[in-house]
């Protein structure tokens, strides 16, 4: 007879299949984090300030839609479960709007801006509608803490595969497929990513299962879900972390391509005389994140989730600071601090979603209602707000410091890019790490919760 604890163990195939869903998601996420500002300013043809304003509006306002998606997902009833069917239903619509968002129509500047607003908002809404149920799925596949950390390690590792593919190939594929037309090259490149994403989402759907169900008698109204959410202090801390962490990650990510191309001048630089420097930067960074994600389980076993999460933020911050002083010829130093920071970022990203799943356990333990979809959607809302705020700040800073596309950097623009790559995100993360010391779900509390919930489910 299979016991409750044994039933919560996950096979390699299920963990790997689940992770492929974030490989697909990261084709979209990586371009949004690292290239969307560059695409809009240097290919699509709008100003950094206009792009920043648009991204702030799109990412900050669709949080209301995110919350709606989580509420609907929690109440979805199908033969495939509550969260899995969304992968099946929405993978094709996401692919279509992804291509449209990277399509440059032959329109007047005013109409092009309207096109960008409409297509980008559609992309963010569709991304939310598939990614929120995908994230919530991890909270109902297992309640075993090490299995849950391991599952999210697979997720973050395979997400980085998607990021590596997108980050290292985007610029070169634009040149290759565009044949002198960057706008056409961007569209065809994203079309290829979209087809691959459909296949990966379908594999994720086919290989995963939902095991944790809400109490049979649970019938809550949306207002009750909101009240429970706001009464959960641990989720509120993760909500704050999501906004602040992503804000500074987007500021730094948006500055990255300008730093590499315009400040370091790496367009034609080859490392060891054979490896193009910019693709190698993203490739090795992604691999370092994978290593960090796979090491997370061991770090947690040694010092606990909370301490590991705080330490990862501190290391990311400290490795960002030297970028303010590094010179274009110091290739080895750039790669060294980049890889150390990405290693810590892998631990941080893995633990973030593990901690969010713990807050869902707390809600069920404390209030008797499991609303995994609401918790994950509201957390995604925080990240979207952070993406919007970070993109807006990045756009405004680039404009404020006088960045002009396709011309040599002025001294002012160079200073702005250096600050965005180093001191600004470092200060934000160090402050966030200090605040997170107040987070209350310690290892002992989580152990007590887990044992009580397991007893309740077994009784049911």
N, C-alpha and C positions, 0 to 999 in steps of 0.2 A: 504494500500500500504506500502511495506517495504522500509524504508529509507536506504540511504547508511550507516549511522552509525549503524542502527539496523542489517543490513546485515553482519556487521563485528563482531557481537557477536558470541561466540562459545559455544556449548553445553558441558556439562560435558563429555558425551560420546566421543566427538571429541577430547577434550583435553586429556582425559585418553588414548584413542586409539593412539593419536600421541605420548604420553609419552612412550607407550609400545615399540615403535620403538627404543628408546634409552635404554630401558631395554635389548633388544636384542643386540644393539651395545655395551653395556657396558660389556657383557660377554667377548668380545674381548678386549675392552679398559682396563678393570680392570686387566686382566692378563698381558697385555702389560706394564702397569704402575707399577705393584707391584711384578710380579712373573717371567717375562720373563728372567731377568738376573739370578735369582736363578735357573730357569729351565735349562738354558744353562750351568751353571757352575756345578750344583750339580746333575742333572739328565741326560741331554744330553751328557755332558762331554767335554766341551771346556773351555778355559781359559776366565777369565773376560775381559782381554784385547782384545782377539779375538772377543768375543761377543760384546763388546763396539764398536769396529771398524765396525763390520757388521751392528749393529743397527744405527750407525751414517750414514753410506752410504745409507741404505735402507730408513730411515725416512727423510733424507735430500734431496735425489735425486728424490723421487717420487712426490715431489711437482709440478714438471712439468706436471706429469700425472694428478694430482689434478686439475690443471688449465684447462687442456684439458677436463676433466669430467664436470667442471662447464660450459665451453663454449658450450659443446654438450647439456647439460641439459637445458641451456637457450634457445636452438634452437629446443628442442624436441617438436614434435607436436603429440599428441595422444588423444584418447577419454577420457583418464584418467588425462590429463594435461601434464605439463612439467616435474615435479619432482616425483610425486607419482609412475609412472610405473616402475621406477628404483628399488623400493622396491620389486615389483613382479618379475622382471627379474633376480635379482642378489642374492636373499636370499639363494637359493640352492648353487650356486657357492661359495659364501662366506663360507657357512657351510663346504663344502668339503675342501677348502684350509686351513680353521681353524684347522681341524683335521690333515691334512698333516703337518702343522707347528709344531704340538705337537706330532709328530711321530718320534721315535728314530730308525733309520734303523740299521741293522747289517752290518756296513761298516767300512772301514779303517778310521782313524782320518781325513785324508785329504778329503776323499769323504763325510764323515759326515759333515764337514764344508761347502762343496759345497751344500749338501742337505739343511743345515740350511739357507744359503744365498738365495737359490732358493725359498724354501717354505716360508720363512719370507717375501721376497719381493713380492711374489704372494699374501700373506695375506694382506699386506699393500695396494697393488694396488686394490684388490677386496674390501677391507674395504672402501677405498676412493670412489670407484665407487658407493657404496650404501649409504655411510654416508653423502657425500656432497649433493646429491639431497635431502636426508632426512633433513639435516639442513636447506637448502634453502626453503624447504616446509613451515617452520614456518614463513618465511618472506612474504608469499603470502596467508596465511590463514586469516589474519586480519591485519589492520593497527591501530587498537585501542591500545593506549600505555599500558593501564592497562590489556587489554585482552592479549596483546602480552607478557607482564610480567607474567601474570597468566599462559599462555600456556607454557612458558619456565620454570615456577615453576613446573608444572606437568612433563615436560620433565626431569628436573634435579632430581626430587623426584623419578620418576620411573626408571631413569638411576641408581640411588643409590640402588634400589631394585636389579637390575642386578649385581651391584658391590658387594652388601652384599652377594648375593648368591655365586658369583664367589670367593670373597675373603675369606669367612668363610668356604667354603666347599672344595676348591681346594686341600689343603694339606691332609685333612682327606679322601676325595674321592680317591686320589691317593693311599693311604694305603689300603682302603677298596676294591676298584676295581682291584688294582694291585696285591693283594695277595702276597706281597713280591717282586713284580717287579714294581718299580716306573715308569719306562718308559711306560710299558703297562697301568698302572693306569692313567698316565697323558693323554694318548691317549683316553682311554675310557671316562674319565671325560670330556674332550673337546668334544667328540662325543655327549655326553648327552646335553651339553650346546648348541651345534650346532643345534640339533633337536628342542630344545625349541626356539632358535632364529628364525628359519624358521617360526614357528607358530606365533610368536609375530610380525614379519615384515608383515605377511599377514593380521593380525588384523589391524595393523597401516594403511596399504594400503586401507582396506575396510571401515574404519571409518572416514577418513579425506577428505577434499575438498580444492581445490585451488580457491580463489576468486579474488585475485589481478592479473590482466593481464597487460603486457606491452602495451604502446600505440600501436594502430592498425597499424600505419604507421612506427613503429620502425623497421628498417633494418640496423643493424650495422655490421661492419666487426670486426674480432677479434682484429685487431690493434687499432680500435676505442675503443673497450672495455678496452684494456690495458691502453690506454691514459686516459680514463675517470677514471679508477681505481687509477692511479698514481696521478691524479689531485685532488683526494678526500683526504684532510688532515686528516679527522676524521677516515677514514678507515686505513690510514697509521699508526695512533696511535694504533688502535686495532690490526693491523698486528704486530707491535713492541711488544705490550702487550702479544699477543699470543705466540711469540717466547720465550720471557723472562720468563713469568709466567710458561709455561709448562716445560721449561728447568729446573727450580728449583724444580718444582713439581715432575719431573721424578727423579732428583737426590735424593730427599728425599724419594720418593716412592720406588726406587730401594734399598736404604739403609734400609728401614723399616723392611723387613723380616729378614735381617741379624741382625738388632738391637734387634728384638724380640727374635729370636732363639739363636743367638750367644752371644750377650752382656747381655741381661736381663735373658737369660736362661729359657724362658717361655714354652719350649716344653711340660713339664709335670706339669706346674703350673696351679692350679685351683683357681679362684676367689671365695671367700666365700665357699671354699671347694667343689664346685660342677660345676662351669663353666670353661671350658678350656680357658686360658687367651688369646691366640692368636686369635682364632675365635671370642671371645667376643670383642677384640680390634677392629677388622674389622666390626663386627656387630654394635656395638654402634657408631662407627665412621660414618658408612653409615646412621644410623638412625639420627644422629646429622646433617648430610648434608641434609637429607630430611626435617628436621625441619627448617634449614636455608633456604632452597629453598622455602618452603611454607610461611615463614615469609617475604620473599623478597618484596612481593607486599606492605606490610604494612610499611616496612622500606623505600621503594621508595616514598610512599605517604607522609611520614614524612619529609624526607630530600632530596629527588631527587635521580635520578639514578647515576649521577656522584659522588656525595658525598658518597653514599652507596657503590659504587664500590671501591673507594679509601679506605674507612674505613675498608672494608672487607679484603683488602690486608694487611693493617697495623695490624689487629688483627691476621691474619694467621701468619705473621712474628713474632709478639711478643709472641705468644703461642709456637712457635718453639724453641725459645732461651733457655728456661729452660731444654730442653732435653739434653743439653750439660753437665749439672751438676747432673742430676738425677741418682740415684743408682738403681741397680736391685731390691732391696727390697721395693722401694717406689712406689708400685703398684697404690695406690690412686692418687698420683701426676701425674703419667704417664697418667692415664685415664682422669683426670681432664683437663690437658692442651691439650690432644688429642681431647677431645670432644669440647672444646671451639674453637680450631682451625678448626675442621671440620664443626662446626656450621657456622663460618664465610666463610669457603670455599663453603658452599652451597649457600650463598648469592652471592659470587663472580662468581661461575660457571653459575648461573641463569642469572645474569646481563650481563655476557660476550656476550651471544648470543642475548640478547635483544638489546644491544648496537650495535652489528654487523648489526642487522636488521635495526636499525636507520640509519646506514651509507648507506644502500641500498636506503632508502627513500631520503636521502640527494642527492644521485647520480641522482635519477629521478627528484627531485625538481630543482637541479642546472643545470643538463646537458640534461634533457628531455629524458633520456634513462634508462630503468630499467633492470639491469643485475644482478639479485639476485643470480643466479647460479655462476657467475664469482666471485662475492664478497664473497660468502660463501666458494667457492673452494679455493680462494686465502688465505682466513683466515685459512682454514684447512691446507693449505700448510705451513702457519706460525707455526701452532701447531705441524705439522709433523716435521718441522725443529727443533722446541724446543724439541720434543721427541728424535730426533736423537742426538742433541747436549747434552741433559741431560743424555741419556743412555751412550754416549761415555765418558762423564766426569765421570759418576758413575763407568763405567768399568775401566777407567784409574786410578781413585782414589783408587779403591779397589786393583788393581794390584800394584800401587805405594806404598800403605801402607802395602802390603804384605799379603793380604787375601788369605788363602788356604782353599778350601772346605773340610768339614767334619773333621776338626781338631780344637783344642782349639785356640781361638783368641790370637794373639800376642799383646803386648802393642801398637805397631804401628798400627796394623789393627783395634784395638779397637778405637784408636784416630781418624782414618780416618772415621769410621762408625759414631762416635759421631758428627764430623764436618758436615758430609753429612746430618745428621738428624736435625741439629740445626742452627749453625751459618752461614753456607754457604747459605742455602735457605733464611734465615731471612734477611741477608744483601741484597740479590738480590731483594726481594720483597719490602723492604723499599725504595730502590732506584727507583724501578718501580713505586711505589705509588707517589713519589715526581715528577717524570716525567709526570705522568698522570694528574696532576693538570693543564696541558696545553691543555687538551682535550676540544674541542670547542662546542660540541653539548649539550648546556644547555637545561633546561626544556623549557625556553621561545623560543629558536630557534626551538626545536622539535615541539612545539605547532603551531608556524607559518607555518612550513613545512607541518604538518599534515592537517591543514585547507586548505592551497593552493592546495595540492594534492587531497584532497577530492573534492574540487570544480572542478578541472580539470576532475577527473574521472566521476563525476556526469554529467558534460557537455558532455562528450563523450557518 
